[in-house]
Amino acid sequence: GGYTGLSTGYHLKKLNPTLDVRLVESDVCGYGASGRNGGFSMTLFGLTKGITAFRFNDEKARAAQTYMEKAVDYLHDFITEHEIACDYEQSGYLLVGTSDAQVRRVEHDFKILEKWGLRGVERWDRKRLAAEFSTDFYKLGWFEPRCGILNPAKLARGLKRVAESEGVTIYEQSPVTGFSKERSGEFIVQTVDGAVRAEHLVIATNAYSILFPELRALQKPAFTHIVLTEPLTDAQLASIGWGCRAGVEDARDLIHYYRLTADNRIAMGGGDVSVGYGADLDKDLNEKVFRHLEGHITEVFPQLKGVGITHRWGGAVSITVVMAPVIG
């Protein structure tokens, strides 16, 4: 019932409307990472362009970047066409270097993009950054105007509506207790209250894949966290600038990612992560990380000292061994 399952169901019905497509979700659609993430529509693939190129070679890394650009454009068109009310803004994505080491990392990615002959990314120097933000924290910026920000849970609910309108049957509050493959080749998916018999089975479980022995070695669930401020006053908003409203991420290894919401709160996420092993997925709340994120808000924008925090949450996202999608 997350983005992968809902999108798979929707696109299968678009490809072949005669298919009987059933989606089984243990809680509500968007309950996992799809509803709890930072709300960025972005082209990121792997860690950095340099690491991706080193891991897969230049040709494949370039193909991944152009694919992700098309994906971001497609999501923009999909949200617009289906009128999904998810607070979507095509305000861009800004990767910032806040230290000399981070600047070198961003500079390296600029050189790789130039080598690939790709456009669509703007270089923001300190003067350009200062024109957008009232902070001395940023030294260099990588800006992609095609990207955007949105409310992730609202997007999941919107995707559910669109999938159902195409004829996908969705069962929420239906935990799967097991599945098996019959001699006929069909799958039997058992739930608490019934079973589904299917020719094909898609397991779209992201971080919860740790619960399947066959998938455990391919990925680990990494827990990331977010804090949300109270709505900023007009004076507070004016004091920090951020007129572009772009989603911001820094170039640290343990990144910070943050953006404005539709009602002008700051959602600040990232910092340290904790990795789950075995079936222990109860790491959503981490007081140490929450305190760090609250402090980072005023580290970037000292003028917001004393701003109230109204919500704090976390959740697991699947981190693969190669930091790229595993499909198959």
C-alpha positions, 0 to 999 in steps of 0.5 A, a space after each residue: 500500500 505504499 508508492 510502489 504497490 499503488 503505482 504497480 497496481 495502477 500501471 498494470 490496469 492501464 497496461 491491461 484493463 482486463 487484469 484483476 489486480 488486488 492490493 493487500 495492505 497491513 495498515 492504511 495506504 502510505 503507512 510506511 515510508 511512503 507517508 512519513 518521508 520528507 516529501 521531496 520529488 527529486 532525481 537522486 539515485 544512489 549517494 552521489 553522482 561520483 559514487 554511482 559512476 564509480 559503482 556502475 560506470 559512467 554510461 549506466 550512471 548517466 542513464 540513471 540520472 536521465 531516467 530520474 529526470 523523466 520520473 520527476 517530470 512524470 510525477 509532476 504530470 501525474 499529480 496535475 492530470 489526476 488533480 491530486 491534492 498533495 500540496 505539490 509545489 514545483 519549487 526545485 531541489 537545492 543541494 548545499 555545501 556547508 563545509 569545504 569537504 561538502 563543497 568539494 563533493 558538490 563540485 565533483 558532481 558538477 564536473 561529472 554532470 558536465 562530462 555527461 553533457 547534461 543540463 537542467 542543473 544551476 550552479 548557485 554561488 554564495 551571492 546567489 544563495 544569499 539572495 535567497 536565504 538569510 543565512 551564512 551557512 551555505 557555501 555552494 548550491 546545486 539547484 534543479 528547478 524541475 524538482 519539487 516538494 509535497 505532502 507525502 501522505 496526501 500523495 499516497 492517499 491520492 494514489 490510492 484514489 487513482 488506483 481504485 478509479 482504474 479498478 484496482 481492489 485495495 484491502 487495507 487493515 489486512 495483514 498478510 500472514 503468509 504466502 505459498 506457491 501451488 504446483 499449478 504455479 499460482 500463489 496463495 496469499 493468506 491474510 487474517 480474514 481470508 486468502 487471495 489466489 493470484 497468477 503473479 505476486 509483487 512483493 512491494 514491502 520496502 524496509 519491511 522486506 527484512 521480514 522475508 528471509 529471501 530478501 533479508 540479505 539485499 537490504 537493511 531498514 534504516 530509520 530516519 527522523 523528522 521534526 516539524 515546527 509550528 507555523 512560522 509567523 510572517 515576520 519569522 518567514 521574512 527573516 529567513 528568506 527562502 523565497 524560492 521555497 525549494 527543498 534543501 539537502 546538505 552534502 554530508 554523509 548523514 544528510 539533513 533534508 528540510 523544506 517548508 510545508 504548505 502552512 509554512 512550517 519547517 520539516 527538518 529531517 535526517 541527522 543520524 540513522 539507526 539500522 534495524 537487524 532482524 525483525 526489530 522495527 520499533 525504532 521510530 522515536 529517537 530523542 537524541 536525533 530529535 534534539 539534534 534536528 531541533 538544534 540544526 534548525 537554529 544552526 542554519 537560521 539563528 533568527 528562529 531561536 525559540 521556534 516551537 516544535 509540534 510534531 516528531 516522527 520517524 520510520 524505516 526506509 530500505 537501504 540496499 547494499 549497493 545504494 540503488 534499487 533492487 528489482 527482480 
